[in-house]
Structures are given as C-alpha cells and as structure tokens.
Amino acid sequence: MAPSLSFPLTYSPFLRLFRLLDYSFLFYEAQRSGKLPKNQRVTWRNDSAVNDGKDAGYDLSGGYYDAGDYIKFILPYTFTMTQICWGALEFYDGYELANQTQYLDEMVRWGMDWLIKAHPNNNTLYVQIGIDEVDNTYWGPDTGIPTPRPSFFVSNTKPGTDVMADAAAAFAACSALYRDKLHDTTYATTLATHATDLFRLAETALPHQVYQTVVPAASCCYPSAGYNDELAWASAWLFRLTQDVAYSAKAALYTDEINHSSVDTPPTNWDEKSSLVYILMHGLTQGTANATKWSTLARKFAEFTVNPSKPCAFTPGGLYYCYGLSGEDSSVVAANAALAIQIFAAQLSKGSTGSNPAVMAQIERYNNFTQTQIRYLLGNNPEKMPYMVGVHPNSPVNPHSALAAGGRSASTLDTEPENEAHVLKGALVGGPDKNDRFMDQRSNWRQSEVALDYNAPFTGLLAYQVMTAREPPPYVTIPPGRPHVAAQVNGMALGSFIVTVLAYVFAFLVLIAIACYYKRNLLRTWWATRKARTSSAMLESEKAIDDSHVTTSSEEHQALDLAHINDSEDQLKSLVVVTSSLPYSSGSGLGHASDSTIDTYSAGASTPGSARPLLYASHASLPSFTEK
C-alpha cells in the first residue's frame, strides 16, 4: 500500500504556503549523506556513505546526494547552495513569517560544512564522490550503497577553474547570509575565508580550464561548458560580500570575455550563470558609474525571458520552456528564470519612486511572469498537477529516487514496488514536456528525476510567495484526479496525427496524378518506345532459339543418316552371306534375282528406299519448333 497522505481543507492560504516551504527543506533532509543528526525529521533515512574520502585520507562524509542516486557532484551542489543563500538574502522575511529560519540554517549549514571538508587546504578542492559506472547500476536503499566510491579533486597542479570559482561563489553568498541575516559572524568569517582562498586558486592555477579535463568521471553527468561565467559569478558575490571594487572590475572583465555565440542572454542553470551575474551586479551598482552596463544587460535578459524567442518559448499551458535545456528538467528552467526575474523586479522596485510609468509597467510584467510560473508548477497547468511531491493527491507519486522508491533492481524500477516505499515530500520533479504532458514513471528520469538544484530556486520563490501572496496555491481548488490525456505521437494527439499522415499521403498521390497529367504526352512516347524495345528484344531472343534448334536438328539428321547407312551395309552383308549359301540353278532364275537384288542395294546404298521411313520415324521423336 502507498503511504497515506492527508490534505486537510481547513488550512489558510498562508499556512499552505508555510507548509510548502517546510516541505522543500524536508526534501533536503531526505538527500542527506553521512551520519544523520538526532533532529533528523525524515526518519526513514539511515546513516550512509560514512567512509567517503577514506581513499584520499580525508573525511568527506556528509553533504547531500545530488539527485535520485548516491553520487555527490560539486558543480550542481555549489550552485544549489548559492541559490538557496541568494533567495534567503532577498526574501528572508518569508522564512521568518513561515517560521522556517531554523530549517534554513540547518539546510545551509549541513551543505556548507561538507563544502568546508571538500576544501581541506588552499590548493585542493574535492569535486566528486562516487562514479556513474557503479552507482547508476544500483537501485536500492541507502543501506546498500555500492563501493568503490572514489574521491576526485582539482588542485593548483590539476586546475578546475569553473568548480573552484563556483565554490568560491557559494562560500561568499552563504557567508553574506550568515553575516547579514542569520547573525553567526564566526561561521560567516569561516565561509568568507574559504571564498577568497578558492577564488585566488581559480585565478592563479593555470591553465584556466574546465574541470572535466582533469576529472573525466564528471563528464558522465555534469560536464562544464566554460569557466568565465563562474569567474564572473564568484567576482560578483565577493563584491557583494566585501564591497571591494576590485571584484566589481573583475566581474565586468570576465563578463566581457564570455562568448555566448548566437544567444547573448542565455537561460540559467547549474552550468550557465552569466545572466544571474547581470542581475546580481545590477542590484549592487545602482546609482554608481557602472550602473548602465549592468542595467542594460539585466534588462536585456529580463525582456528576453518574459518575451522569449528561440530557443525559448512558452508551452501551450504557459510554462517557460527552452529547447535544448528544458527537455531534461523543465521545472527548474522555469523556476530559475522566475527567481531571477523576481529578484530583478524587486531591485527595480527598490530603486523606483513610482514616478516612472514605464518602469512600473516593467515591474508588473515581471511580477506576472513570476506568478505564472509559480502557479503553473503548483497546479495551474493542463495536467492539474502540482509538481511538488506530497502536497496533493495529483502530485507525482513515482519520483526517480532510489532513496525513496524502496526497489532492489534497476531492471524493475517501474514495477517493484508498485507504490514507492516513502513519500519524498517537497521534491520538485523534472516536470512536463513541451506540450505540458507528464509521465509519472520512475524510469522516465527526464520528467520524474529530483535533484538539489531543482528545489533551490523554487525554495526562494516559495519564500517570496509567503511574503506577497493574496490567494492560496492553485492545487487547493483542484479536485483529486488528473484529467484524461489523449495519446500522443511526437507531441500531437493520436487522432490528429493519423489524420495528418493520411492528408500527407493523399496530397502526395494528388501531386503524382497532376504531374502525370501534364506529362502525359511524354509518358506515352516513353511507353511506346519501351514497348517497341521490348518486342524487338523478344523477337531477337526467339530467333536465336530457332537458329540454335536448326543447327541442332541438322547435326542430329547427319548422325542418324550415318547410322542408317551402317545398318544397311550390315544388312547387305547378311544378304550376301545368305544368297551365297543357296543352291545355284540357272533355270529357276533365282540366281539372277539374287544378283539383281545385290546390285540394287549396292547401287542404292546412299539412298535406300526402304530405309528412309525409318529415318523419318527416328526424326519424328525429336521436339519440333514452329516458326512464328
């Protein structure tokens, strides 16, 4: 039986939003690795992977598992921590209103404590624990995680510019959170030290290169496309933390070096942060000499997002969707965009006096975009599904999570068990396709996967909703049961697909008929020529056969004639023998008759009158050919 879920209808809209924010932190508790704390609320989890790092001589246990598996990857990990801390810095009041500051602290501290372990000295950063070849063949509980779990690192002699800089950004952002909001200056200082040390390492370890160059194992899942955006991202956060204008100059320098080919305002994710740099720096430079540069870039990104063009668009149901990126996690692409746009709108609101109607109109459009994406992900979509697990009967029930599923074999992950062993409350799944369709199936990892970076922007958005919402989440008014969804082929309803195929076939046949009509004279000439050539070929073939027959018959006739002559000579010899043995009588005339006979056969040996019928009889038994 599936775990029972209750969805009481007496909650106020605000209490429901409080619960959503709490559930998001429950998801992060479910993703914990290492020895679990005594106040662990997700009680179905166990201590796990407590020996991580022993192969390297360090304690690298703890932290968070990346997604539905048991590997720790640093690039999405550090991006997650940066976004959680950024969202908390911007919308901290929402955490306070929902009474979630304790869980915010626990979530961030658990993640950053591991990141401190991963940076054991100024020259080394551990970037991955576990390998895809071992981990992804295992589909089972946290009590049987397979080994080996090798530890991979970058260093001053094995540079990974991107991951070093991204980790520096995470340390700086979370240091600012602890200093400015959570008021733990000691911890904030520790984090700040790691931030500056890692940024120095990222800049000075040469050559600058992406980390999979020295850690090929990362190419399986999180290969990096470049490092300048991470260098700009880290510079911006260090500027936010220290107010040192040298970091502001570095952020501008690295931003100028970024090459986005045909898209200069790309969508954001764990590997692409340049647009987030624009927004962060816009907020930090308002009213300064550098404001124009960042304002121009930030507005360009915002306009590209709320009025998307290739490669991005809105699905029929209204989800922000970017081709080539959203196919594997459409929910997080939309959530990343919504968080960035909402932070930008908040910056504009702070810097506006309300006297500029154009700016106020922009802010309203940006707020509407954010609300559309949040409400879509919480149930206002064609599937009538909130894409957060455990909040409604229509929520996904089969997230791709080895931790929660309770299965034992990757070959039967969809069927064993029939219902997941545990509800992975608060997990935001990958999301629907470009046509707003969602397949709630564990093996369909592109849609049902869960991951650290999926929940990161959504957590900040939920805090914003707690602060500003005037109505409950959409799923509150949605009755249980997803609507019937017609079968589809390549994103098209099956019936429409069949009609379309038949229409194409009919159109093709019509075109052929039209072409034949206009080329009918040419076709007639071609057919007549072909027919004449065929007839001529047939006649030549038959003539060759007849000639062969005549030749064969003539040779057979000669052979038979020769045989007949030989037979006649044998008969003549026999007759001579017989005649010579008869008594001679001159009166009887017998002797004269015999001589006459002998002379007759001797003279007619070449054309014996009685032998011709035998010859023709023999010839009659051969096959006959009649000339046509």
ZAMARGU-4260 file (C-alpha; in steps of 0.2 Angstrom, whole numbers, plus 5000, padded with zeros to 4 digits):
<rodrens>
0) 5000/5000/5000 | 5006/5018/4997 | 5009/5029/5012 | 4994/5038/5017 | 4993/5057/5014
5) 4981/5069/5022 | 4976/5085/5014 | 4965/5095/5026 | 4955/5108/5019 | 4955/5120/5034
10) 4972/5127/5031 | 4973/5146/5027 | 4982/5151/5011 | 4996/5157/5021 | 4998/5141/5031
15) 4998/5131/5015 | 5012/5141/5009 | 5021/5139/5025 | 5019/5120/5023 | 5026/5121/5005
20) 5042/5130/5011 | 5044/5117/5025 | 5042/5103/5013 | 5056/5110/5002 | 5068/5108/5017
25) 5061/5091/5021 | 5067/5086/5004 | 5085/5092/5008 | 5084/5082/5024 | 5080/5067/5013
30) 5095/5070/5002 | 5107/5070/5017 | 5123/5059/5016 | 5134/5053/5031 | 5129/5051/5049
35) 5112/5059/5052 | 5109/5071/5066 | 5097/5067/5080 | 5085/5080/5075 | 5083/5072/5058
40) 5064/5074/5053 | 5064/5062/5038 | 5065/5046/5049 | 5065/5033/5035 | 5083/5038/5031
45) 5098/5030/5038 | 5116/5034/5040 | 5125/5031/5024 | 5142/5033/5015 | 5151/5036/5031
50) 5168/5031/5024 | 5168/5044/5010 | 5185/5051/5007 | 5195/5037/5016 | 5203/5033/4999
55) 5210/5051/4999 | 5215/5051/5018 | 5201/5064/5022 | 5184/5063/5030 | 5172/5068/5015
60) 5156/5060/5023 | 5141/5071/5025 | 5134/5084/5012 | 5120/5080/5000 | 5117/5067/4987
65) 5115/5075/4970 | 5098/5068/4964 | 5090/5051/4963 | 5106/5042/4966 | 5120/5042/4978
70) 5134/5052/4970 | 5140/5069/4976 | 5144/5081/4962 | 5151/5098/4967 | 5145/5109/4952
75) 5126/5107/4954 | 5130/5106/4973 | 5138/5123/4974 | 5125/5131/4963 | 5112/5125/4974
80) 5120/5132/4990 | 5122/5149/4981 | 5104/5150/4975 | 5097/5145/4992 | 5108/5158/5001
85) 5103/5171/4987 | 5085/5168/4989 | 5086/5169/5008 | 5095/5186/5007 | 5082/5193/4995
90) 5066/5186/5003 | 5072/5182/5021 | 5055/5189/5028 | 5046/5175/5020 | 5057/5162/5030
95) 5053/5172/5046 | 5034/5173/5043 | 5034/5154/5039 | 5044/5151/5055 | 5057/5142/5044
100) 5073/5151/5048 | 5079/5136/5059 | 5077/5124/5045 | 5085/5137/5033 | 5100/5137/5044
105) 5101/5118/5046 | 5100/5116/5027 | 5113/5128/5023 | 5125/5123/5037 | 5124/5105/5033
110) 5129/5109/5015 | 5142/5121/5019 | 5150/5110/5032 | 5153/5097/5019 | 5160/5110/5007
115) 5172/5115/5020 | 5178/5097/5021 | 5180/5097/5002 | 5192/5111/5003 | 5205/5104/5015
120) 5219/5116/5010 | 5222/5131/5000 | 5227/5121/4985 | 5214/5107/4984 | 5196/5105/4981
125) 5186/5088/4980 | 5173/5089/4967 | 5165/5072/4966 | 5162/5056/4977 | 5157/5040/4968
130) 5156/5035/4950 | 5142/5034/4937 | 5148/5016/4932 | 5145/5009/4949 | 5131/5020/4956
135) 5119/5020/4942 | 5118/5001/4941 | 5112/5001/4959 | 5093/5004/4963 | 5091/5001/4981
140) 5090/5009/4999 | 5104/5019/5007 | 5109/5004/5017 | 5117/4995/5002 | 5126/5009/4993
145) 5139/5000/4982 | 5158/5003/4983 | 5170/5009/4977 | 5166/5027/4980 | 5182/5036/4974
150) 5186/5054/4978 | 5190/5066/4964 | 5199/5083/4966 | 5206/5098/4957 | 5221/5107/4963
155) 5234/5120/4959 | 5243/5107/4948 | 5227/5100/4941 | 5216/5115/4938 | 5197/5116/4938
160) 5194/5134/4935 | 5175/5133/4934 | 5172/5122/4950 | 5185/5132/4960 | 5176/5148/4956
165) 5158/5141/4958 | 5163/5135/4976 | 5170/5152/4980 | 5153/5160/4975 | 5144/5148/4986
170) 5155/5152/5001 | 5153/5171/4998 | 5134/5170/4996 | 5132/5160/5011 | 5144/5170/5021
175) 5134/5185/5017 | 5118/5176/5023 | 5126/5171/5040 | 5133/5189/5042 | 5118/5199/5037
180) 5103/5188/5041 | 5107/5173/5052 | 5119/5183/5063 | 5133/5170/5065 | 5148/5180/5062
185) 5160/5167/5067 | 5153/5155/5054 | 5152/5169/5041 | 5170/5173/5043 | 5175/5155/5041
190) 5165/5154/5025 | 5172/5171/5019 | 5190/5164/5021 | 5186/5149/5010 | 5178/5160/4997
195) 5193/5171/4995 | 5206/5157/4995 | 5196/5147/4982 | 5194/5162/4971 | 5213/5165/4972
200) 5216/5147/4967 | 5204/5148/4952 | 5213/5163/4945 | 5231/5158/4948 | 5230/5139/4944
205) 5235/5138/4926 | 5230/5134/4913 | 5212/5140/4915 | 5201/5125/4910 | 5185/5116/4914
210) 5186/5103/4927 | 5182/5088/4917 | 5199/5090/4909 | 5207/5083/4925 | 5191/5074/4931
215) 5185/5064/4916 | 5172/5055/4928 | 5162/5071/4929 | 5159/5070/4910 | 5145/5057/4913
220) 5133/5069/4921 | 5139/5087/4924 | 5152/5092/4911 | 5155/5111/4911 | 5154/5122/4895
225) 5166/5135/4901 | 5173/5145/4916 | 5172/5163/4913 | 5154/5164/4919 | 5159/5155/4935
230) 5174/5168/4937 | 5162/5182/4934 | 5149/5174/4946 | 5162/5172/4960 | 5168/5190/4957
235) 5151/5197/4959 | 5147/5188/4975 | 5164/5193/4983 | 5160/5211/4978 | 5143/5208/4987
240) 5152/5201/5002 | 5167/5213/5003 | 5162/5229/4993 | 5179/5229/4986 | 5178/5237/4969
245) 5192/5226/4963 | 5180/5212/4962 | 5167/5223/4953 | 5180/5226/4940 | 5184/5208/4939
250) 5165/5204/4936 | 5165/5216/4922 | 5181/5209/4914 | 5175/5191/4915 | 5158/5195/4908
255) 5166/5204/4893 | 5176/5188/4890 | 5160/5177/4889 | 5156/5171/4872 | 5138/5166/4870
260) 5138/5163/4851 | 5120/5167/4845 | 5112/5169/4862 | 5119/5183/4872 | 5106/5181/4886
265) 5105/5163/4889 | 5094/5154/4901 | 5101/5150/4918 | 5106/5133/4926 | 5120/5125/4936
270) 5132/5127/4921 | 5126/5144/4915 | 5127/5159/4927 | 5131/5174/4916 | 5113/5181/4916
275) 5112/5179/4935 | 5128/5190/4936 | 5120/5204/4926 | 5105/5204/4939 | 5117/5202/4954
280) 5128/5216/4948 | 5113/5227/4943 | 5107/5227/4962 | 5125/5231/4968 | 5129/5245/4957
285) 5113/5255/4956 | 5117/5274/4957 | 5135/5271/4953 | 5146/5274/4937 | 5144/5256/4932
290) 5125/5255/4934 | 5122/5257/4915 | 5132/5242/4909 | 5123/5230/4921 | 5106/5238/4920
295) 5107/5236/4901 | 5112/5218/4902 | 5100/5214/4916 | 5085/5222/4906 | 5090/5213/4890
300) 5090/5196/4899 | 5073/5200/4908 | 5065/5205/4892 | 5072/5190/4883 | 5064/5179/4896
305) 5047/5187/4898 | 5045/5189/4879 | 5055/5173/4874 | 5062/5169/4857 | 5072/5155/4850
310) 5077/5144/4859 | 5064/5148/4872 | 5045/5149/4871 | 5030/5146/4882 | 5022/5129/4881
315) 5003/5129/4877 | 4999/5129/4896 | 5011/5144/4899 | 5027/5136/4906 | 5043/5145/4901
320) 5052/5131/4891 | 5069/5132/4882 | 5073/5119/4869 | 5090/5110/4871 | 5089/5114/4890
325) 5071/5110/4897 | 5070/5093/4889 | 5078/5085/4905 | 5071/5097/4919 | 5058/5109/4913
330) 5053/5114/4930 | 5069/5120/4936 | 5072/5130/4920 | 5056/5139/4923 | 5060/5141/4942
335) 5077/5148/4938 | 5070/5161/4926 | 5056/5165/4939 | 5068/5168/4953 | 5080/5179/4943
340) 5066/5189/4936 | 5058/5192/4953 | 5074/5197/4961 | 5077/5209/4946 | 5059/5216/4949
345) 5062/5218/4967 | 5078/5228/4963 | 5068/5239/4951 | 5055/5242/4965 | 5068/5247/4977
350) 5076/5259/4965 | 5060/5267/4959 | 5050/5281/4966 | 5034/5276/4957 | 5035/5291/4946
355) 5041/5282/4930 | 5026/5273/4922 | 5037/5263/4910 | 5047/5256/4925 | 5031/5252/4934
360) 5024/5243/4919 | 5040/5233/4918 | 5039/5228/4936 | 5021/5222/4934 | 5026/5212/4918
365) 5040/5204/4928 | 5029/5200/4943 | 5016/5192/4932 | 5029/5181/4923 | 5035/5175/4940
370) 5017/5172/4946 | 5013/5162/4930 | 5027/5151/4933 | 5024/5148/4951 | 5006/5144/4949
375) 5010/5133/4934 | 5021/5122/4945 | 5009/5122/4959 | 4994/5115/4949 | 4988/5128/4936
380) 4993/5118/4921 | 4984/5106/4909 | 4988/5091/4920 | 4981/5099/4935 | 4996/5093/4944
385) 5007/5102/4957 | 5025/5096/4953 | 5030/5096/4971 | 5029/5078/4978 | 5017/5075/4993
390) 5006/5091/4993 | 4991/5085/4984 | 4983/5068/4978 | 4988/5074/4960 | 5006/5076/4965
395) 5019/5065/4957 | 5020/5048/4966 | 5034/5040/4957 | 5049/5052/4958 | 5065/5044/4951
400) 5073/5042/4968 | 5082/5026/4974 | 5082/5033/4991 | 5063/5034/4992 | 5057/5020/4980
405) 5061/5005/4990 | 5066/4995/4975 | 5080/4982/4973 | 5084/4981/4954 | 5086/4994/4941
410) 5078/4982/4929 | 5061/4983/4938 | 5061/5000/4945 | 5044/5004/4937 | 5036/4989/4945
415) 5045/4984/4961 | 5037/4990/4972 | 5021/4995/4964 | 5020/5010/4976 | 5035/5019/4982
420) 5040/5015/4999 | 5042/5033/5005 | 5034/5049/5000 | 5049/5061/4995 | 5039/5076/5002
425) 5044/5093/4995 | 5054/5087/4980 | 5051/5096/4964 | 5052/5084/4950 | 5059/5087/4932
430) 5042/5092/4925 | 5032/5091/4909 | 5037/5091/4891 | 5035/5105/4878 | 5016/5100/4876
435) 5013/5101/4895 | 5012/5082/4896 | 5019/5072/4911 | 5023/5054/4913 | 5023/5049/4931
440) 5035/5035/4929 | 5051/5031/4938 | 5061/5026/4923 | 5056/5042/4914 | 5070/5051/4923
445) 5069/5067/4912 | 5052/5071/4919 | 5052/5062/4936 | 5070/5065/4942 | 5073/5075/4958
450) 5089/5085/4962 | 5097/5098/4973 | 5097/5111/4961 | 5078/5108/4956 | 5072/5114/4973
455) 5085/5128/4975 | 5076/5142/4965 | 5059/5136/4970 | 5063/5137/4988 | 5067/5156/4986
460) 5051/5158/4976 | 5040/5150/4990 | 5048/5162/5002 | 5043/5176/4991 | 5025/5169/4990
465) 5024/5169/5009 | 5028/5187/5008 | 5016/5193/4994 | 5003/5180/4990 | 4985/5185/4992
470) 4977/5169/4987 | 4981/5150/4990 | 4991/5139/4979 | 4981/5133/4964 | 4981/5115/4969
475) 4970/5120/4984 | 4955/5121/4972 | 4959/5106/4961 | 4949/5090/4965 | 4959/5074/4965
480) 4961/5065/4949 | 4971/5071/4933 | 4961/5074/4918 | 4961/5062/4904 | 4975/5065/4892
485) 4974/5058/4874 | 4988/5048/4867 | 5001/5057/4858 | 5014/5054/4845 | 5028/5067/4844
490) 5018/5079/4854 | 5002/5078/4844 | 4986/5069/4849 | 4985/5052/4841 | 4969/5056/4831
495) 4976/5072/4824 | 4992/5063/4820 | 4983/5049/4810 | 4973/5062/4800 | 4988/5072/4797
500) 4998/5057/4790 | 4983/5052/4779 | 4982/5070/4772 | 5000/5070/4768 | 4998/5053/4759
505) 4983/5060/4749 | 4992/5076/4744 | 5007/5066/4738 | 4995/5055/4727 | 4987/5070/4720
510) 5003/5078/4716 | 5008/5062/4707 | 4992/5062/4697 | 4994/5081/4692 | 5012/5078/4686
515) 5006/5063/4676 | 4993/5073/4668 | 5004/5087/4662 | 5017/5075/4656 | 5005/5063/4648
520) 5012/5065/4630 | 5030/5062/4636 | 5024/5047/4646 | 5015/5040/4630 | 5031/5042/4620
525) 5041/5034/4634 | 5029/5019/4635 | 5028/5017/4616 | 5047/5017/4615 | 5049/5005/4629
530) 5036/4993/4621 | 5045/4993/4605 | 5061/4989/4613 | 5053/4975/4622 | 5045/4967/4607
535) 5062/4969/4597 | 5071/4960/4611 | 5058/4946/4612 | 5060/4943/4593 | 5079/4943/4593
540) 5078/4930/4608 | 5066/4919/4598 | 5076/4920/4583 | 5092/4915/4592 | 5082/4900/4599
545) 5076/4894/4582 | 5094/4896/4575 | 5100/4885/4589 | 5087/4872/4585 | 5090/4871/4566
550) 5109/4869/4570 | 5105/4855/4582 | 5092/4846/4571 | 5105/4846/4556 | 5118/4838/4566
555) 5106/4825/4573 | 5100/4821/4555 | 5118/4818/4549 | 5121/4807/4564 | 5105/4797/4560
560) 5109/4795/4541 | 5126/4789/4545 | 5119/4776/4557 | 5106/4770/4544 | 5120/4768/4531
565) 5130/4757/4543 | 5114/4747/4546 | 5111/4745/4528 | 5129/4739/4525 | 5126/4726/4539
570) 5110/4720/4531 | 5119/4719/4514 | 5132/4709/4521 | 5120/4697/4529 | 5110/4695/4512
575) 5126/4691/4503 | 5130/4678/4515 | 5113/4670/4514 | 5112/4671/4495 | 5129/4663/4493
580) 5123/4649/4503 | 5108/4645/4492 | 5110/4631/4478 | 5113/4639/4461 | 5100/4635/4447
585) 5101/4644/4431 | 5084/4638/4426 | 5075/4644/4441 | 5081/4662/4439 | 5084/4663/4457
590) 5102/4667/4455 | 5098/4681/4444 | 5086/4688/4456 | 5099/4687/4470 | 5112/4696/4459
595) 5099/4709/4454 | 5095/4712/4472 | 5113/4714/4477 | 5116/4726/4463 | 5101/4736/4468
600) 5106/4738/4486 | 5124/4741/4481 | 5119/4754/4468 | 5107/4762/4480 | 5117/4762/4496
605) 5117/4781/4498 | 5098/4782/4496 | 5090/4765/4501 | 5071/4766/4498 | 5066/4755/4512
610) 5077/4764/4525 | 5070/4782/4523 | 5054/4779/4533 | 5065/4773/4547 | 5075/4789/4547
615) 5059/4799/4547 | 5052/4789/4561 | 5068/4792/4571 | 5067/4811/4567 | 5048/4812/4572
620) 5053/4808/4590 | 5063/4824/4592 | 5055/4840/4598 | 5048/4851/4584 | 5049/4870/4583
625) 5036/4880/4573 | 5042/4897/4567 | 5030/4911/4571
</rodrens>
